[in-house]
Amino acid sequence: MKFGIDLHRIKETFSGKNKTKFLFIIGIAGMLLILLSELIPDKETANQVNESQSAVTQGDETELYKQQIQTELTELLTKIQGVGDCKVMVTVEGTTEYVYAENISRYNDTDNERVSDKYENNIVFTEKDGEKQALVKKIIKPQINGVVVVCEGGGNVQVSERVIKAVSTALNLSSGKICVEEKIH
């Protein structure tokens, strides 16, 4: 047996009609590879999906936060004399933000009479039920921009003032960001 490369046989294989068949087969193989690459998700696509799911989760958290504030304000305001039945709408800016705990390392790097400070940050992870999770240091809720209160007693100046004062105090908002209107029957 001879294991050398026979150039004459290779030329015969890729000449004339065989050349066309060979190029056709290579073209089909290339299209199959492209199709397979589209079916197999790459890391970047998976990360984008995870980020969009995270954005939806944060949007849901923001909506839950708004609803919680609205519910608490409604319960509070209906207990104020003269307010009666009321509806509260809260507007917020931004989404819930998480600040994660980090290990920060600082060191000096000396290189031919130059000294530079180097910093290295690593997020701290904890393990719960066999699953690693980043350690949350602080949760920053969205900022409340304004509140609209529509209530039965909203037409009375004294009731409106009490509602504005209660909302302003509860949410630490200026009175200019609070609107009180009378509810129509």
PyMOL commands that place a pseudoatom at each C-alpha (Angstrom):
pseudoatom trace, name=CA, resn=MET, resi=1, chain=A, elem=C, hetatm=0, pos=[0.000, 0.000, 0.000]
pseudoatom trace, name=CA, resn=LYS, resi=2, chain=A, elem=C, hetatm=0, pos=[1.115, 3.404, -0.919]
pseudoatom trace, name=CA, resn=PHE, resi=3, chain=A, elem=C, hetatm=0, pos=[-0.022, 6.423, 1.146]
pseudoatom trace, name=CA, resn=GLY, resi=4, chain=A, elem=C, hetatm=0, pos=[1.332, 9.261, -0.997]
pseudoatom trace, name=CA, resn=ILE, resi=5, chain=A, elem=C, hetatm=0, pos=[-0.751, 11.995, -2.619]
pseudoatom trace, name=CA, resn=ASP, resi=6, chain=A, elem=C, hetatm=0, pos=[-1.598, 11.188, -6.230]
pseudoatom trace, name=CA, resn=LEU, resi=7, chain=A, elem=C, hetatm=0, pos=[-2.008, 14.583, -7.911]
pseudoatom trace, name=CA, resn=HIS, resi=8, chain=A, elem=C, hetatm=0, pos=[-3.165, 13.034, -11.177]
pseudoatom trace, name=CA, resn=ARG, resi=9, chain=A, elem=C, hetatm=0, pos=[-6.115, 11.309, -9.451]
pseudoatom trace, name=CA, resn=ILE, resi=10, chain=A, elem=C, hetatm=0, pos=[-7.056, 14.525, -7.585]
pseudoatom trace, name=CA, resn=LYS, resi=11, chain=A, elem=C, hetatm=0, pos=[-7.080, 16.501, -10.866]
pseudoatom trace, name=CA, resn=GLU, resi=12, chain=A, elem=C, hetatm=0, pos=[-9.342, 13.862, -12.474]
pseudoatom trace, name=CA, resn=THR, resi=13, chain=A, elem=C, hetatm=0, pos=[-11.741, 13.984, -9.530]
pseudoatom trace, name=CA, resn=PHE, resi=14, chain=A, elem=C, hetatm=0, pos=[-12.162, 17.771, -9.718]
pseudoatom trace, name=CA, resn=SER, resi=15, chain=A, elem=C, hetatm=0, pos=[-12.298, 18.228, -13.485]
pseudoatom trace, name=CA, resn=GLY, resi=16, chain=A, elem=C, hetatm=0, pos=[-15.301, 18.554, -15.821]
pseudoatom trace, name=CA, resn=LYS, resi=17, chain=A, elem=C, hetatm=0, pos=[-18.618, 17.185, -14.525]
pseudoatom trace, name=CA, resn=ASN, resi=18, chain=A, elem=C, hetatm=0, pos=[-17.042, 15.995, -11.289]
pseudoatom trace, name=CA, resn=LYS, resi=19, chain=A, elem=C, hetatm=0, pos=[-16.006, 19.575, -10.504]
pseudoatom trace, name=CA, resn=THR, resi=20, chain=A, elem=C, hetatm=0, pos=[-19.622, 20.733, -10.809]
pseudoatom trace, name=CA, resn=LYS, resi=21, chain=A, elem=C, hetatm=0, pos=[-20.851, 17.896, -8.580]
pseudoatom trace, name=CA, resn=PHE, resi=22, chain=A, elem=C, hetatm=0, pos=[-18.166, 18.656, -6.033]
pseudoatom trace, name=CA, resn=LEU, resi=23, chain=A, elem=C, hetatm=0, pos=[-19.027, 22.373, -5.917]
pseudoatom trace, name=CA, resn=PHE, resi=24, chain=A, elem=C, hetatm=0, pos=[-22.734, 21.511, -5.639]
pseudoatom trace, name=CA, resn=ILE, resi=25, chain=A, elem=C, hetatm=0, pos=[-22.056, 19.181, -2.686]
pseudoatom trace, name=CA, resn=ILE, resi=26, chain=A, elem=C, hetatm=0, pos=[-19.887, 21.829, -0.975]
pseudoatom trace, name=CA, resn=GLY, resi=27, chain=A, elem=C, hetatm=0, pos=[-22.647, 24.417, -1.504]
pseudoatom trace, name=CA, resn=ILE, resi=28, chain=A, elem=C, hetatm=0, pos=[-25.289, 22.136, 0.042]
pseudoatom trace, name=CA, resn=ALA, resi=29, chain=A, elem=C, hetatm=0, pos=[-22.957, 21.360, 2.979]
pseudoatom trace, name=CA, resn=GLY, resi=30, chain=A, elem=C, hetatm=0, pos=[-22.390, 25.090, 3.522]
pseudoatom trace, name=CA, resn=MET, resi=31, chain=A, elem=C, hetatm=0, pos=[-26.131, 25.797, 3.571]
pseudoatom trace, name=CA, resn=LEU, resi=32, chain=A, elem=C, hetatm=0, pos=[-26.663, 22.949, 6.055]
pseudoatom trace, name=CA, resn=LEU, resi=33, chain=A, elem=C, hetatm=0, pos=[-23.979, 24.381, 8.335]
pseudoatom trace, name=CA, resn=ILE, resi=34, chain=A, elem=C, hetatm=0, pos=[-25.628, 27.816, 8.197]
pseudoatom trace, name=CA, resn=LEU, resi=35, chain=A, elem=C, hetatm=0, pos=[-29.006, 26.247, 9.005]
pseudoatom trace, name=CA, resn=LEU, resi=36, chain=A, elem=C, hetatm=0, pos=[-27.517, 24.321, 11.924]
pseudoatom trace, name=CA, resn=SER, resi=37, chain=A, elem=C, hetatm=0, pos=[-25.808, 27.440, 13.269]
pseudoatom trace, name=CA, resn=GLU, resi=38, chain=A, elem=C, hetatm=0, pos=[-29.190, 29.211, 13.331]
pseudoatom trace, name=CA, resn=LEU, resi=39, chain=A, elem=C, hetatm=0, pos=[-30.799, 26.347, 15.239]
pseudoatom trace, name=CA, resn=ILE, resi=40, chain=A, elem=C, hetatm=0, pos=[-28.104, 26.143, 17.917]
pseudoatom trace, name=CA, resn=PRO, resi=41, chain=A, elem=C, hetatm=0, pos=[-28.278, 29.226, 20.177]
pseudoatom trace, name=CA, resn=ASP, resi=42, chain=A, elem=C, hetatm=0, pos=[-24.961, 30.886, 20.856]
pseudoatom trace, name=CA, resn=LYS, resi=43, chain=A, elem=C, hetatm=0, pos=[-23.968, 32.374, 24.215]
pseudoatom trace, name=CA, resn=GLU, resi=44, chain=A, elem=C, hetatm=0, pos=[-24.649, 35.936, 23.102]
pseudoatom trace, name=CA, resn=THR, resi=45, chain=A, elem=C, hetatm=0, pos=[-28.205, 35.103, 22.030]
pseudoatom trace, name=CA, resn=ALA, resi=46, chain=A, elem=C, hetatm=0, pos=[-28.808, 33.240, 25.285]
pseudoatom trace, name=CA, resn=ASN, resi=47, chain=A, elem=C, hetatm=0, pos=[-27.503, 36.265, 27.225]
pseudoatom trace, name=CA, resn=GLN, resi=48, chain=A, elem=C, hetatm=0, pos=[-29.802, 38.594, 25.274]
pseudoatom trace, name=CA, resn=VAL, resi=49, chain=A, elem=C, hetatm=0, pos=[-32.775, 36.359, 26.095]
pseudoatom trace, name=CA, resn=ASN, resi=50, chain=A, elem=C, hetatm=0, pos=[-31.781, 36.334, 29.781]
pseudoatom trace, name=CA, resn=GLU, resi=51, chain=A, elem=C, hetatm=0, pos=[-31.396, 40.136, 29.760]
pseudoatom trace, name=CA, resn=SER, resi=52, chain=A, elem=C, hetatm=0, pos=[-34.812, 40.631, 28.168]
pseudoatom trace, name=CA, resn=GLN, resi=53, chain=A, elem=C, hetatm=0, pos=[-36.376, 38.254, 30.698]
pseudoatom trace, name=CA, resn=SER, resi=54, chain=A, elem=C, hetatm=0, pos=[-34.617, 40.225, 33.442]
pseudoatom trace, name=CA, resn=ALA, resi=55, chain=A, elem=C, hetatm=0, pos=[-36.013, 43.473, 32.020]
pseudoatom trace, name=CA, resn=VAL, resi=56, chain=A, elem=C, hetatm=0, pos=[-39.511, 41.975, 32.036]
pseudoatom trace, name=CA, resn=THR, resi=57, chain=A, elem=C, hetatm=0, pos=[-38.993, 40.865, 35.637]
pseudoatom trace, name=CA, resn=GLN, resi=58, chain=A, elem=C, hetatm=0, pos=[-37.807, 44.353, 36.612]
pseudoatom trace, name=CA, resn=GLY, resi=59, chain=A, elem=C, hetatm=0, pos=[-40.787, 45.876, 34.803]
pseudoatom trace, name=CA, resn=ASP, resi=60, chain=A, elem=C, hetatm=0, pos=[-43.075, 43.552, 36.750]
pseudoatom trace, name=CA, resn=GLU, resi=61, chain=A, elem=C, hetatm=0, pos=[-41.364, 44.519, 40.003]
pseudoatom trace, name=CA, resn=THR, resi=62, chain=A, elem=C, hetatm=0, pos=[-41.814, 48.192, 39.182]
pseudoatom trace, name=CA, resn=GLU, resi=63, chain=A, elem=C, hetatm=0, pos=[-45.499, 47.633, 38.417]
pseudoatom trace, name=CA, resn=LEU, resi=64, chain=A, elem=C, hetatm=0, pos=[-45.926, 45.702, 41.675]
pseudoatom trace, name=CA, resn=TYR, resi=65, chain=A, elem=C, hetatm=0, pos=[-44.204, 48.534, 43.548]
pseudoatom trace, name=CA, resn=LYS, resi=66, chain=A, elem=C, hetatm=0, pos=[-46.604, 51.088, 42.006]
pseudoatom trace, name=CA, resn=GLN, resi=67, chain=A, elem=C, hetatm=0, pos=[-49.617, 48.942, 42.834]
pseudoatom trace, name=CA, resn=GLN, resi=68, chain=A, elem=C, hetatm=0, pos=[-48.432, 48.482, 46.411]
pseudoatom trace, name=CA, resn=ILE, resi=69, chain=A, elem=C, hetatm=0, pos=[-48.026, 52.248, 46.892]
pseudoatom trace, name=CA, resn=GLN, resi=70, chain=A, elem=C, hetatm=0, pos=[-51.421, 52.912, 45.299]
pseudoatom trace, name=CA, resn=THR, resi=71, chain=A, elem=C, hetatm=0, pos=[-53.136, 50.332, 47.525]
pseudoatom trace, name=CA, resn=GLU, resi=72, chain=A, elem=C, hetatm=0, pos=[-51.509, 51.645, 50.690]
pseudoatom trace, name=CA, resn=LEU, resi=73, chain=A, elem=C, hetatm=0, pos=[-52.372, 55.250, 49.805]
pseudoatom trace, name=CA, resn=THR, resi=74, chain=A, elem=C, hetatm=0, pos=[-55.978, 54.329, 49.005]
pseudoatom trace, name=CA, resn=GLU, resi=75, chain=A, elem=C, hetatm=0, pos=[-56.353, 52.566, 52.367]
pseudoatom trace, name=CA, resn=LEU, resi=76, chain=A, elem=C, hetatm=0, pos=[-54.778, 55.524, 54.166]
pseudoatom trace, name=CA, resn=LEU, resi=77, chain=A, elem=C, hetatm=0, pos=[-56.748, 58.247, 52.402]
pseudoatom trace, name=CA, resn=THR, resi=78, chain=A, elem=C, hetatm=0, pos=[-60.156, 56.587, 52.812]
pseudoatom trace, name=CA, resn=LYS, resi=79, chain=A, elem=C, hetatm=0, pos=[-59.617, 56.830, 56.576]
pseudoatom trace, name=CA, resn=ILE, resi=80, chain=A, elem=C, hetatm=0, pos=[-59.285, 60.626, 56.446]
pseudoatom trace, name=CA, resn=GLN, resi=81, chain=A, elem=C, hetatm=0, pos=[-62.503, 62.413, 57.367]
pseudoatom trace, name=CA, resn=GLY, resi=82, chain=A, elem=C, hetatm=0, pos=[-64.383, 63.736, 54.359]
pseudoatom trace, name=CA, resn=VAL, resi=83, chain=A, elem=C, hetatm=0, pos=[-62.370, 61.885, 51.695]
pseudoatom trace, name=CA, resn=GLY, resi=84, chain=A, elem=C, hetatm=0, pos=[-64.861, 59.088, 51.072]
pseudoatom trace, name=CA, resn=ASP, resi=85, chain=A, elem=C, hetatm=0, pos=[-64.302, 56.642, 48.213]
pseudoatom trace, name=CA, resn=CYS, resi=86, chain=A, elem=C, hetatm=0, pos=[-61.086, 57.363, 46.315]
pseudoatom trace, name=CA, resn=LYS, resi=87, chain=A, elem=C, hetatm=0, pos=[-58.885, 56.201, 43.482]
pseudoatom trace, name=CA, resn=VAL, resi=88, chain=A, elem=C, hetatm=0, pos=[-55.101, 56.772, 43.491]
pseudoatom trace, name=CA, resn=MET, resi=89, chain=A, elem=C, hetatm=0, pos=[-52.672, 56.804, 40.564]
pseudoatom trace, name=CA, resn=VAL, resi=90, chain=A, elem=C, hetatm=0, pos=[-48.907, 56.906, 41.118]
pseudoatom trace, name=CA, resn=THR, resi=91, chain=A, elem=C, hetatm=0, pos=[-46.335, 57.678, 38.412]
pseudoatom trace, name=CA, resn=VAL, resi=92, chain=A, elem=C, hetatm=0, pos=[-42.755, 56.484, 38.768]
pseudoatom trace, name=CA, resn=GLU, resi=93, chain=A, elem=C, hetatm=0, pos=[-39.480, 57.031, 36.944]
pseudoatom trace, name=CA, resn=GLY, resi=94, chain=A, elem=C, hetatm=0, pos=[-37.018, 54.222, 36.313]
pseudoatom trace, name=CA, resn=THR, resi=95, chain=A, elem=C, hetatm=0, pos=[-37.079, 50.629, 37.455]
pseudoatom trace, name=CA, resn=THR, resi=96, chain=A, elem=C, hetatm=0, pos=[-35.998, 48.689, 40.498]
pseudoatom trace, name=CA, resn=GLU, resi=97, chain=A, elem=C, hetatm=0, pos=[-32.198, 48.597, 40.678]
pseudoatom trace, name=CA, resn=TYR, resi=98, chain=A, elem=C, hetatm=0, pos=[-30.060, 46.097, 42.542]
pseudoatom trace, name=CA, resn=VAL, resi=99, chain=A, elem=C, hetatm=0, pos=[-26.661, 46.965, 43.968]
pseudoatom trace, name=CA, resn=TYR, resi=100, chain=A, elem=C, hetatm=0, pos=[-24.586, 43.837, 44.459]
pseudoatom trace, name=CA, resn=ALA, resi=101, chain=A, elem=C, hetatm=0, pos=[-21.925, 43.256, 47.110]
pseudoatom trace, name=CA, resn=GLU, resi=102, chain=A, elem=C, hetatm=0, pos=[-18.399, 43.344, 45.696]
pseudoatom trace, name=CA, resn=ASN, resi=103, chain=A, elem=C, hetatm=0, pos=[-14.923, 42.391, 46.817]
pseudoatom trace, name=CA, resn=ILE, resi=104, chain=A, elem=C, hetatm=0, pos=[-12.642, 45.213, 45.752]
pseudoatom trace, name=CA, resn=SER, resi=105, chain=A, elem=C, hetatm=0, pos=[-8.900, 44.590, 45.590]
pseudoatom trace, name=CA, resn=ARG, resi=106, chain=A, elem=C, hetatm=0, pos=[-6.403, 47.414, 45.140]
pseudoatom trace, name=CA, resn=TYR, resi=107, chain=A, elem=C, hetatm=0, pos=[-2.740, 47.009, 44.395]
pseudoatom trace, name=CA, resn=ASN, resi=108, chain=A, elem=C, hetatm=0, pos=[0.160, 48.980, 42.936]
pseudoatom trace, name=CA, resn=ASP, resi=109, chain=A, elem=C, hetatm=0, pos=[1.919, 47.904, 39.761]
pseudoatom trace, name=CA, resn=THR, resi=110, chain=A, elem=C, hetatm=0, pos=[5.469, 49.177, 39.260]
pseudoatom trace, name=CA, resn=ASP, resi=111, chain=A, elem=C, hetatm=0, pos=[6.918, 49.082, 35.751]
pseudoatom trace, name=CA, resn=ASN, resi=112, chain=A, elem=C, hetatm=0, pos=[10.182, 50.907, 34.863]
pseudoatom trace, name=CA, resn=GLU, resi=113, chain=A, elem=C, hetatm=0, pos=[9.796, 53.884, 37.193]
pseudoatom trace, name=CA, resn=ARG, resi=114, chain=A, elem=C, hetatm=0, pos=[6.016, 54.092, 36.586]
pseudoatom trace, name=CA, resn=VAL, resi=115, chain=A, elem=C, hetatm=0, pos=[3.631, 53.254, 39.379]
pseudoatom trace, name=CA, resn=SER, resi=116, chain=A, elem=C, hetatm=0, pos=[-0.010, 52.617, 38.647]
pseudoatom trace, name=CA, resn=ASP, resi=117, chain=A, elem=C, hetatm=0, pos=[-2.914, 51.709, 40.898]
pseudoatom trace, name=CA, resn=LYS, resi=118, chain=A, elem=C, hetatm=0, pos=[-4.891, 48.675, 39.811]
pseudoatom trace, name=CA, resn=TYR, resi=119, chain=A, elem=C, hetatm=0, pos=[-8.393, 47.821, 40.992]
pseudoatom trace, name=CA, resn=GLU, resi=120, chain=A, elem=C, hetatm=0, pos=[-10.162, 44.499, 40.723]
pseudoatom trace, name=CA, resn=ASN, resi=121, chain=A, elem=C, hetatm=0, pos=[-13.872, 44.073, 41.465]
pseudoatom trace, name=CA, resn=ASN, resi=122, chain=A, elem=C, hetatm=0, pos=[-15.531, 40.705, 41.988]
pseudoatom trace, name=CA, resn=ILE, resi=123, chain=A, elem=C, hetatm=0, pos=[-19.218, 40.267, 42.757]
pseudoatom trace, name=CA, resn=VAL, resi=124, chain=A, elem=C, hetatm=0, pos=[-19.883, 38.217, 45.900]
pseudoatom trace, name=CA, resn=PHE, resi=125, chain=A, elem=C, hetatm=0, pos=[-21.967, 35.085, 45.349]
pseudoatom trace, name=CA, resn=THR, resi=126, chain=A, elem=C, hetatm=0, pos=[-23.831, 32.999, 47.900]
pseudoatom trace, name=CA, resn=GLU, resi=127, chain=A, elem=C, hetatm=0, pos=[-25.105, 29.483, 47.480]
pseudoatom trace, name=CA, resn=LYS, resi=128, chain=A, elem=C, hetatm=0, pos=[-28.677, 28.623, 48.400]
pseudoatom trace, name=CA, resn=ASP, resi=129, chain=A, elem=C, hetatm=0, pos=[-30.174, 25.207, 47.717]
pseudoatom trace, name=CA, resn=GLY, resi=130, chain=A, elem=C, hetatm=0, pos=[-27.268, 24.374, 45.411]
pseudoatom trace, name=CA, resn=GLU, resi=131, chain=A, elem=C, hetatm=0, pos=[-27.848, 27.490, 43.304]
pseudoatom trace, name=CA, resn=LYS, resi=132, chain=A, elem=C, hetatm=0, pos=[-25.393, 30.398, 43.149]
pseudoatom trace, name=CA, resn=GLN, resi=133, chain=A, elem=C, hetatm=0, pos=[-26.884, 33.868, 43.503]
pseudoatom trace, name=CA, resn=ALA, resi=134, chain=A, elem=C, hetatm=0, pos=[-25.271, 37.282, 43.641]
pseudoatom trace, name=CA, resn=LEU, resi=135, chain=A, elem=C, hetatm=0, pos=[-25.434, 38.855, 47.101]
pseudoatom trace, name=CA, resn=VAL, resi=136, chain=A, elem=C, hetatm=0, pos=[-27.703, 41.911, 46.981]
pseudoatom trace, name=CA, resn=LYS, resi=137, chain=A, elem=C, hetatm=0, pos=[-26.311, 44.794, 49.016]
pseudoatom trace, name=CA, resn=LYS, resi=138, chain=A, elem=C, hetatm=0, pos=[-29.103, 47.282, 48.368]
pseudoatom trace, name=CA, resn=ILE, resi=139, chain=A, elem=C, hetatm=0, pos=[-32.353, 47.541, 46.383]
pseudoatom trace, name=CA, resn=ILE, resi=140, chain=A, elem=C, hetatm=0, pos=[-33.159, 50.967, 44.959]
pseudoatom trace, name=CA, resn=LYS, resi=141, chain=A, elem=C, hetatm=0, pos=[-36.852, 51.437, 44.258]
pseudoatom trace, name=CA, resn=PRO, resi=142, chain=A, elem=C, hetatm=0, pos=[-38.069, 53.632, 41.378]
pseudoatom trace, name=CA, resn=GLN, resi=143, chain=A, elem=C, hetatm=0, pos=[-38.528, 57.315, 42.136]
pseudoatom trace, name=CA, resn=ILE, resi=144, chain=A, elem=C, hetatm=0, pos=[-42.112, 58.471, 42.554]
pseudoatom trace, name=CA, resn=ASN, resi=145, chain=A, elem=C, hetatm=0, pos=[-42.786, 61.422, 40.237]
pseudoatom trace, name=CA, resn=GLY, resi=146, chain=A, elem=C, hetatm=0, pos=[-46.369, 62.283, 41.069]
pseudoatom trace, name=CA, resn=VAL, resi=147, chain=A, elem=C, hetatm=0, pos=[-49.679, 61.226, 42.565]
pseudoatom trace, name=CA, resn=VAL, resi=148, chain=A, elem=C, hetatm=0, pos=[-53.234, 61.855, 41.423]
pseudoatom trace, name=CA, resn=VAL, resi=149, chain=A, elem=C, hetatm=0, pos=[-56.050, 61.320, 43.923]
pseudoatom trace, name=CA, resn=VAL, resi=150, chain=A, elem=C, hetatm=0, pos=[-59.666, 61.334, 42.783]
pseudoatom trace, name=CA, resn=CYS, resi=151, chain=A, elem=C, hetatm=0, pos=[-62.020, 61.249, 45.764]
pseudoatom trace, name=CA, resn=GLU, resi=152, chain=A, elem=C, hetatm=0, pos=[-65.564, 62.146, 46.759]
pseudoatom trace, name=CA, resn=GLY, resi=153, chain=A, elem=C, hetatm=0, pos=[-64.378, 64.952, 49.033]
pseudoatom trace, name=CA, resn=GLY, resi=154, chain=A, elem=C, hetatm=0, pos=[-61.883, 66.363, 46.510]
pseudoatom trace, name=CA, resn=GLY, resi=155, chain=A, elem=C, hetatm=0, pos=[-64.076, 69.398, 45.817]
pseudoatom trace, name=CA, resn=ASN, resi=156, chain=A, elem=C, hetatm=0, pos=[-63.731, 70.577, 49.432]
pseudoatom trace, name=CA, resn=VAL, resi=157, chain=A, elem=C, hetatm=0, pos=[-60.626, 72.744, 49.913]
pseudoatom trace, name=CA, resn=GLN, resi=158, chain=A, elem=C, hetatm=0, pos=[-60.026, 71.536, 53.482]
pseudoatom trace, name=CA, resn=VAL, resi=159, chain=A, elem=C, hetatm=0, pos=[-60.249, 67.863, 52.474]
pseudoatom trace, name=CA, resn=SER, resi=160, chain=A, elem=C, hetatm=0, pos=[-57.922, 68.467, 49.505]
pseudoatom trace, name=CA, resn=GLU, resi=161, chain=A, elem=C, hetatm=0, pos=[-55.363, 70.116, 51.778]
pseudoatom trace, name=CA, resn=ARG, resi=162, chain=A, elem=C, hetatm=0, pos=[-55.488, 67.179, 54.212]
pseudoatom trace, name=CA, resn=VAL, resi=163, chain=A, elem=C, hetatm=0, pos=[-55.063, 64.694, 51.342]
pseudoatom trace, name=CA, resn=ILE, resi=164, chain=A, elem=C, hetatm=0, pos=[-52.114, 66.650, 49.899]
pseudoatom trace, name=CA, resn=LYS, resi=165, chain=A, elem=C, hetatm=0, pos=[-50.480, 66.859, 53.341]
pseudoatom trace, name=CA, resn=ALA, resi=166, chain=A, elem=C, hetatm=0, pos=[-50.970, 63.100, 53.958]
pseudoatom trace, name=CA, resn=VAL, resi=167, chain=A, elem=C, hetatm=0, pos=[-49.597, 62.055, 50.557]
pseudoatom trace, name=CA, resn=SER, resi=168, chain=A, elem=C, hetatm=0, pos=[-46.728, 64.543, 50.788]
pseudoatom trace, name=CA, resn=THR, resi=169, chain=A, elem=C, hetatm=0, pos=[-45.738, 63.233, 54.200]
pseudoatom trace, name=CA, resn=ALA, resi=170, chain=A, elem=C, hetatm=0, pos=[-46.166, 59.543, 53.338]
pseudoatom trace, name=CA, resn=LEU, resi=171, chain=A, elem=C, hetatm=0, pos=[-44.122, 59.701, 50.135]
pseudoatom trace, name=CA, resn=ASN, resi=172, chain=A, elem=C, hetatm=0, pos=[-41.828, 62.663, 50.862]
pseudoatom trace, name=CA, resn=LEU, resi=173, chain=A, elem=C, hetatm=0, pos=[-43.156, 64.490, 47.785]
pseudoatom trace, name=CA, resn=SER, resi=174, chain=A, elem=C, hetatm=0, pos=[-43.588, 68.204, 47.282]
pseudoatom trace, name=CA, resn=SER, resi=175, chain=A, elem=C, hetatm=0, pos=[-47.206, 69.351, 47.187]
pseudoatom trace, name=CA, resn=GLY, resi=176, chain=A, elem=C, hetatm=0, pos=[-46.730, 70.454, 43.557]
pseudoatom trace, name=CA, resn=LYS, resi=177, chain=A, elem=C, hetatm=0, pos=[-46.464, 66.796, 42.528]
pseudoatom trace, name=CA, resn=ILE, resi=178, chain=A, elem=C, hetatm=0, pos=[-49.820, 65.877, 44.075]
pseudoatom trace, name=CA, resn=CYS, resi=179, chain=A, elem=C, hetatm=0, pos=[-53.166, 66.507, 42.402]
pseudoatom trace, name=CA, resn=VAL, resi=180, chain=A, elem=C, hetatm=0, pos=[-56.501, 66.057, 44.196]
pseudoatom trace, name=CA, resn=GLU, resi=181, chain=A, elem=C, hetatm=0, pos=[-59.737, 66.100, 42.215]
pseudoatom trace, name=CA, resn=GLU, resi=182, chain=A, elem=C, hetatm=0, pos=[-63.381, 65.526, 43.065]
pseudoatom trace, name=CA, resn=LYS, resi=183, chain=A, elem=C, hetatm=0, pos=[-64.853, 62.207, 41.993]
pseudoatom trace, name=CA, resn=ILE, resi=184, chain=A, elem=C, hetatm=0, pos=[-67.984, 62.447, 39.844]
pseudoatom trace, name=CA, resn=HIS, resi=185, chain=A, elem=C, hetatm=0, pos=[-70.911, 60.255, 40.753]
for i in range(1, 185): cmd.bond("trace and resi %d" % i, "trace and resi %d" % (i + 1))
show_as sticks, trace
zoom trace
